[in-house]
Structure formats: C-alpha cells, structure tokens
Amino acid sequence: MGKQFRFIMDEMDKKAFFEYVRYAGRIFETKRFEGTVEILDFPSHLWLKLYLFKDEFGRLEFKEILDGKRYIDTTVSPVIEFRDTMLRENVKEIQRGRLYLEMKYYDASGVLIQKSELFDKWYRELVSWIKKQLQCVEVSSNGKVVKEYVSKSLVKLVEEGYHLLG
C-alpha cells in the first residue's frame, strides 16, 4: 500500500533537498535516545531516515515504547520517509536513498483509510524535484537495464560498477 522512489544523492543535493522541503514543510528525525524531534538545520551527524511532514495534511500520530520515548507512527501519519544514500567506498557499494510513503492503512476497526490526494501530490512534487536535480543514468542491475537518478558527483562510481543496494 506504499510507494517509493529511489535515488543516489550526494551531500550537496541532500542539503538542497532539505532546504526545499523546509521551505513549505517540517522535518523530523527519530533519535535513539531522544525519541522524535523536529530538526531545523540539515543534520551534521550520521542519520538514516528523516520524516517529511506538512501540518495541512493532518496530525502526527505517535507510538510509545517501553522506555517512554515516542516515535512517529509512519503507517497512519501523513509523513514521507526520506532515507539517506549510504556510500561504502571500501567495498564499492551504494545503498540507494529513497522517498517512501503509505497512502492507505487499516484502522483499529478494520476500515481501510485512504490518505489525502494533496499528500500524494506533495510526494509527486518531491519526486519531480529530485528528478530535475539529479542525472538520469541507465545501469545494468540483475541482468536488466534500469534508470537511476544520481547526483552528478556520484555518476562515475555508478558507471564504474559499484554494487547498488536497496
């Protein structure tokens, strides 16, 4: 019930994307020892996932775990997951980044709930922004030729045959 868009993005493009999202929305991070926090500046520390949100799409719903920390319930909340691209030069691997969202879910009564069309439109807008900023490269993956959206600074690594994961 979800959809995703994968990409290979360098730090410069991630920062530009962050600023683009911050212009109209909010960004949250789930930190191991702090729970979920809103972030206003691009993270200088290592991170894996950020959650993109606009107030106009509804409320954030949270799950609480045993230690009292609250985490965004990403299935029911109108958030888009932004997963980081991870480059592992020592083993010549690139873990693709992605945008991911759930558009439907079942509530506690078993009723199928559809999220807002405006929320889906924002997702498509973010995908479009990424496609315009990154270079479209055709690469061989598992015996097929596929299109990858790659930051210009990382195209050479992809063309040199770095193993693409995710």
DRENBA-505646 format. One line per field, with one value per residue (C-alpha): x, z negated, y; residue number from 1. Coordinates in Angstrom, 2 decimals. Each point is the difference from the previous one (the first is absolute). Layout:
DRENBA-505646
east <- (X; ...)
up <- (Z; ...)
north <- (Y; ...)
nr <- (NUM; ...)
//
This chain:
DRENBA-505646
east <- (0.00; 3.05; 2.08; 3.62; 2.44; 3.68; 2.99; 3.74; 0.59; 3.17; 0.25; -0.39; -3.24; -1.30; 0.54; -1.79; -2.89; -0.16; -0.30; -2.65; -2.10; 0.54; -1.35; -3.52; 0.12; 1.55; 2.64; 0.24; 2.63; -0.34; 3.00; 0.89; 0.21; -2.30; -3.03; -1.36; 1.23; -0.61; 3.17; 0.48; 3.52; 1.45; 1.47; 3.77; -0.04; -0.54; -3.70; -1.98; -3.56; -1.80; -3.77; -1.50; -3.27; -2.43; -2.53; -2.70; -0.10; -1.07; 1.54; 3.03; -0.96; 2.52; 0.80; 1.51; 2.50; 0.97; 2.59; -2.59; 1.38; -2.47; 0.52; -2.03; -2.47; 1.01; -2.86; -2.80; 1.80; 0.19; 3.80; 2.41; 3.09; 3.24; 2.66; 3.62; 2.30; 2.88; 3.33; 2.38; 3.13; 2.03; -2.28; -1.18; -3.66; -2.67; -3.18; -2.61; -1.95; -3.75; -3.19; -2.71; -3.57; -3.06; -3.18; -2.42; -0.29; -2.56; -1.21; -0.65; -3.51; 1.31; -1.19; 2.28; 1.08; 1.29; 2.36; -0.51; 0.48; 1.84; 2.47; 0.61; 0.39; 2.74; 1.79; -0.13; 1.29; 2.99; 0.72; -0.15; 2.44; 2.47; -0.30; 0.74; 3.05; 1.62; 1.28; -1.89; 2.46; -0.70; 1.80; -0.06; -1.52; -0.74; 0.14; -2.34; 0.67; -1.62; -0.12; 1.62; -0.17; 3.50; 1.77; 2.55; 2.87; -0.94; -0.69; 3.57; -0.26; -3.25; 1.52; 3.07; -2.24; -0.48; -2.51; -3.38; -2.03; -3.55)
up <- (0.00; 0.08; 2.78; 0.29; 2.20; -0.20; 0.69; -0.58; -1.52; -1.22; -2.98; 2.06; 1.61; -3.36; -1.53; 2.92; -0.32; -3.76; 0.60; 2.68; -2.42; -2.92; 2.09; -0.08; -2.52; -3.15; -0.49; -2.88; -1.06; -2.34; -2.28; -1.95; -3.44; 0.51; 1.91; 2.84; 0.40; 2.58; 1.71; 1.44; 1.39; 2.23; -2.31; -0.41; -1.68; 1.61; 0.63; 1.79; 0.37; -0.20; 0.09; 2.17; -1.12; 0.66; -2.61; 2.65; 0.55; -3.54; -3.35; -0.85; -1.83; -2.39; -1.47; -3.43; -0.87; -3.36; -0.86; 0.39; 3.26; 2.73; 3.64; 3.04; 1.08; 3.65; 1.19; -1.10; -0.10; 3.18; 0.22; 2.79; -1.00; 1.42; -0.31; 0.45; 2.77; -1.58; 1.82; -1.01; 2.05; -1.76; 1.45; 3.09; -1.01; 0.07; -2.04; 1.91; -1.80; 0.38; -0.54; -1.38; -1.11; -0.97; 1.72; -1.61; -3.28; -2.05; -3.19; -3.28; 1.23; 3.22; 2.19; 2.91; -0.32; 3.04; -0.61; 1.68; 3.74; -0.88; -2.03; 3.03; 2.17; -2.34; 0.29; 3.81; -0.24; -2.08; 2.46; 2.86; -1.80; -0.44; 3.65; 1.11; -2.26; 0.58; 3.17; 1.53; 0.69; 1.52; -1.82; 0.10; -3.13; -0.39; 3.75; 0.81; 1.09; -2.47; -0.40; -3.10; -1.15; -1.15; -1.25; 2.55; -2.45; -0.37; 3.65; 0.56; -2.92; 1.38; 3.48; -1.48; -1.24; -3.69; -1.28; -0.52; -3.03; -1.07)
north <- (0.00; 2.21; 1.45; 0.92; 1.87; -0.94; 2.23; 0.38; 3.42; 1.74; 2.38; 3.15; -1.21; -1.30; 3.43; 1.70; -2.47; 0.63; 3.74; -0.56; -2.07; 2.40; 2.88; -1.47; -2.82; -1.41; -2.70; -2.44; -2.47; -2.95; -0.04; -3.12; 1.61; 2.98; -1.27; 2.14; 3.57; 2.69; 1.14; 3.45; -0.33; -2.68; -2.68; 0.11; -3.42; -3.40; -0.66; -2.67; 1.29; 3.30; 0.48; 2.74; 1.54; 2.85; 1.08; 0.38; -3.79; -0.86; -0.89; -2.01; -3.18; -1.53; -3.38; -0.19; -2.70; -1.45; 2.64; 2.78; 1.36; 0.87; -0.84; 1.04; -2.66; 0.18; -2.21; 2.33; 3.37; 2.08; -0.18; -0.79; -1.94; 1.38; -2.69; 1.00; -1.24; -1.91; -0.22; -2.78; 0.62; -2.71; -2.71; 1.93; 0.08; 2.65; -0.38; 1.96; 2.67; 0.15; 1.90; -2.27; 0.51; -1.98; 1.22; -2.50; -1.81; -1.89; 1.66; -1.85; -0.96; -1.51; 2.88; 0.89; 3.65; 1.90; 2.92; 3.37; 0.49; 3.24; -2.07; -2.23; 3.12; 1.30; -3.36; 0.26; 3.60; -1.16; -2.83; 2.52; 2.30; -2.86; -1.04; 3.56; 0.34; -3.40; -1.58; -2.94; -2.83; -3.40; -2.83; -3.77; -1.50; -3.72; -0.52; 2.91; 3.56; 2.39; 3.77; 1.45; 3.60; 0.89; 3.12; 1.16; -0.55; -3.69; -0.93; -1.21; -2.46; -1.42; -0.29; -1.71; -2.76; 0.70; -2.57; 1.68; -1.07; 0.80)
nr <- (1; 2; 3; 4; 5; 6; 7; 8; 9; 10; 11; 12; 13; 14; 15; 16; 17; 18; 19; 20; 21; 22; 23; 24; 25; 26; 27; 28; 29; 30; 31; 32; 33; 34; 35; 36; 37; 38; 39; 40; 41; 42; 43; 44; 45; 46; 47; 48; 49; 50; 51; 52; 53; 54; 55; 56; 57; 58; 59; 60; 61; 62; 63; 64; 65; 66; 67; 68; 69; 70; 71; 72; 73; 74; 75; 76; 77; 78; 79; 80; 81; 82; 83; 84; 85; 86; 87; 88; 89; 90; 91; 92; 93; 94; 95; 96; 97; 98; 99; 100; 101; 102; 103; 104; 105; 106; 107; 108; 109; 110; 111; 112; 113; 114; 115; 116; 117; 118; 119; 120; 121; 122; 123; 124; 125; 126; 127; 128; 129; 130; 131; 132; 133; 134; 135; 136; 137; 138; 139; 140; 141; 142; 143; 144; 145; 146; 147; 148; 149; 150; 151; 152; 153; 154; 155; 156; 157; 158; 159; 160; 161; 162; 163; 164; 165; 166)
//
